[in-house]
Amino acid sequence: MLDSHRVCQRKDLHAPQGLTASQSAHALALEPRPVASWLRHERCRPRPATPRARLLAPLQPQRVQRLDKDPSSAPQGLQRRRAQGFAGGSSSGKADGRTVRPTRQPALLTLAWAPGAWAQVAWGSCGSVPVGHTSRRLRFLVLVRCSSRMMDVECTVSPTMEPFLAGHQPACAGFGGMPKTVRVDNLPSAVRTRVLGEAPVCKPTSLDGATHCGVTLAPCHVGKGKEKGRVEHGGGSVNKPGLAGLELPACSALPPAARQWLDTVAPGRLHRDPREKPVQAWHTARPSRSSLPMPPFESATVAQVRAARQFRLTLATNPSAVHAPSAAQALPLTTAPDRRGLSHGDTLRARHTRRDDRWQEVADPAPPPPRLEQRQKARDHPRFLRFLARSPRAEASALHLAERRLHPHHHVRHLVALSDIDDPQTVARAREDAWTSEAFSAAYLANLLEQRARCTPEARACPLTRRAALLEVRRPPPDLSLYQATP
């Protein structure tokens, strides 16, 4: 028997150098016969195991007959075998009993669904997608028709109740109708409580949506994975053939790509049960579908929240602004797939676009609350008093600024700053000149002060030269006789 080291040496001598079996055996100091037998194998094989005779082998026919009549336990069978002369231990008896005793298999029935009657829904995930300043886990809602295996996929990054309810409507619209029963996994967005041995309890919002659409909602039982086999297989198809190996773009770019895959690749897959493609089985299940509900179900949830004293409300790590009267009050929050709204009684207090980003300030497009305006006026009031004390015409200048400028307080702030920086007499003189020119803005006064602060030379008389002091130069006239000569 050759070890792996000798086999590698034999390959190096035979293949690259072209030595025969006898020559290789001579170089390795071995017999030619084992070397020639190993040349027929590509790799080193382990030594074949020699089966050992078991102590219970003579008693095996009797043990098989006894197990068929009396399925006793291992200790009881060991006592009977020792009475027959068996001298082995309990471990060998248990090991031999596992080879003889048949393995118990759970009884399972093949599930069959009526055409168009059942559908299965579950969440799936695959990788991360960029969302604003962060990245979030990509989630997709898979809905599979059980009889035909036709499926629909809706992509999102928030596996909550609102996208769960909103994802059913385009899926059923693409199928052309609603199923009679929808089997959902134990999803937190659909099931409220689930206890082993008891029927799962669905959330009221999901039950209202199912009742509006005329659908029976049937959650999977705890530990019954076979009840959701179709949708789990569909989610695996989206993960492996659909999204595996792709660089995931933003979530908004995924629905067109998913729709193309659902229209071209998914209907042509051949399944083991039934032995036909989904696009072929769909024609049989199409006549049994039910019509879509009109109007569609409003996929929104309502919850009680409380705003902070700074009239801020944190929703999914995003601080959102509310009106000042809503500070430190309990308000009903209406959450839809694309927006959020806060109301107090019948009055809508705030409405924000739903954002999937994280840790971003969500400002209210409404005007600032009265408390902020009062606080800003309180801060500007001492500055305005200082502006009025600078000049007797300051009050009239403030009235002209309010008439001509959009932000008069901005000019007042700059005018007070100029009075604190420059010489008060220089500023007062510049104000009088600006009042004469009817210019009241801070930019005009700043330019006027800058021009007067420049160092320019003093004006003096311009020296003029006299004709008598000029140098008289007499030049002879030019000689043009060369041009007047004739040949």
Rosetta blueprint (number, residue, H / E / L):
1 M L
2 L L
3 D L
4 S H
5 H H
6 R H
7 V H
8 C H
9 Q H
10 R H
11 K H
12 D H
13 L H
14 H H
15 A L
16 P L
17 Q L
18 G L
19 L L
20 T L
21 A H
22 S H
23 Q H
24 S H
25 A H
26 H H
27 A H
28 L H
29 A L
30 L L
31 E L
32 P H
33 R H
34 P H
35 V H
36 A H
37 S H
38 W H
39 L L
40 R L
41 H L
42 E L
43 R L
44 C L
45 R L
46 P L
47 R L
48 P L
49 A L
50 T L
51 P L
52 R L
53 A L
54 R L
55 L L
56 L L
57 A L
58 P L
59 L L
60 Q H
61 P H
62 Q H
63 R H
64 V H
65 Q H
66 R H
67 L H
68 D H
69 K H
70 D L
71 P L
72 S L
73 S L
74 A H
75 P H
76 Q H
77 G H
78 L H
79 Q H
80 R H
81 R H
82 R H
83 A H
84 Q L
85 G L
86 F L
87 A L
88 G L
89 G L
90 S H
91 S H
92 S H
93 G H
94 K H
95 A H
96 D H
97 G H
98 R H
99 T H
100 V H
101 R L
102 P L
103 T L
104 R L
105 Q L
106 P L
107 A L
108 L L
109 L L
110 T L
111 L L
112 A L
113 W L
114 A L
115 P L
116 G L
117 A L
118 W E
119 A E
120 Q E
121 V E
122 A E
123 W E
124 G E
125 S E
126 C E
127 G E
128 S E
129 V E
130 P E
131 V E
132 G L
133 H L
134 T E
135 S E
136 R E
137 R E
138 L E
139 R E
140 F E
141 L E
142 V E
143 L E
144 V E
145 R E
146 C L
147 S L
148 S L
149 R L
150 M L
151 M E
152 D E
153 V E
154 E E
155 C E
156 T E
157 V L
158 S L
159 P L
160 T L
161 M H
162 E H
163 P H
164 F H
165 L H
166 A H
167 G H
168 H H
169 Q H
170 P H
171 A H
172 C H
173 A H
174 G H
175 F H
176 G L
177 G L
178 M E
179 P L
180 K L
181 T E
182 V E
183 R E
184 V E
185 D L
186 N L
187 L L
188 P L
189 S L
190 A L
191 V E
192 R E
193 T E
194 R L
195 V L
196 L L
197 G L
198 E L
199 A L
200 P L
201 V E
202 C E
203 K L
204 P H
205 T H
206 S H
207 L H
208 D H
209 G H
210 A H
211 T H
212 H H
213 C H
214 G L
215 V L
216 T E
217 L E
218 A E
219 P E
220 C L
221 H L
222 V L
223 G L
224 K L
225 G H
226 K H
227 E H
228 K H
229 G H
230 R H
231 V H
232 E H
233 H H
234 G H
235 G H
236 G H
237 S H
238 V H
239 N H
240 K H
241 P H
242 G H
243 L L
244 A L
245 G L
246 L L
247 E L
248 L L
249 P L
250 A L
251 C H
252 S H
253 A H
254 L H
255 P H
256 P H
257 A H
258 A H
259 R H
260 Q H
261 W H
262 L H
263 D H
264 T H
265 V L
266 A H
267 P H
268 G H
269 R L
270 L L
271 H L
272 R L
273 D L
274 P L
275 R L
276 E L
277 K L
278 P H
279 V H
280 Q H
281 A H
282 W H
283 H H
284 T H
285 A H
286 R H
287 P H
288 S H
289 R L
290 S E
291 S L
292 L L
293 P L
294 M L
295 P L
296 P L
297 F L
298 E L
299 S L
300 A L
301 T E
302 V E
303 A E
304 Q E
305 V E
306 R E
307 A L
308 A L
309 R L
310 Q L
311 F L
312 R E
313 L E
314 T E
315 L E
316 A L
317 T L
318 N E
319 P E
320 S E
321 A E
322 V L
323 H L
324 A H
325 P H
326 S H
327 A L
328 A L
329 Q L
330 A E
331 L E
332 P E
333 L E
334 T E
335 T E
336 A L
337 P L
338 D L
339 R E
340 R E
341 G E
342 L E
343 S E
344 H E
345 G L
346 D L
347 T E
348 L E
349 R E
350 A E
351 R E
352 H E
353 T E
354 R L
355 R L
356 D L
357 D L
358 R L
359 W L
360 Q L
361 E L
362 V E
363 A L
364 D L
365 P L
366 A L
367 P L
368 P L
369 P L
370 P H
371 R H
372 L H
373 E H
374 Q H
375 R H
376 Q H
377 K H
378 A H
379 R H
380 D H
381 H H
382 P H
383 R H
384 F H
385 L H
386 R H
387 F H
388 L H
389 A H
390 R H
391 S L
392 P L
393 R L
394 A H
395 E H
396 A H
397 S H
398 A H
399 L H
400 H H
401 L H
402 A H
403 E H
404 R H
405 R L
406 L L
407 H L
408 P H
409 H H
410 H H
411 H H
412 V H
413 R H
414 H H
415 L H
416 V H
417 A H
418 L H
419 S H
420 D H
421 I H
422 D L
423 D L
424 P H
425 Q H
426 T H
427 V H
428 A H
429 R H
430 A H
431 R H
432 E H
433 D H
434 A H
435 W H
436 T H
437 S L
438 E L
439 A L
440 F L
441 S L
442 A H
443 A H
444 Y H
445 L H
446 A H
447 N H
448 L H
449 L H
450 E H
451 Q H
452 R H
453 A H
454 R L
455 C L
456 T L
457 P L
458 E L
459 A L
460 R L
461 A L
462 C L
463 P L
464 L L
465 T L
466 R L
467 R L
468 A L
469 A L
470 L L
471 L L
472 E L
473 V L
474 R L
475 R L
476 P L
477 P L
478 P L
479 D L
480 L L
481 S H
482 L H
483 Y H
484 Q H
485 A L
486 T L
487 P L
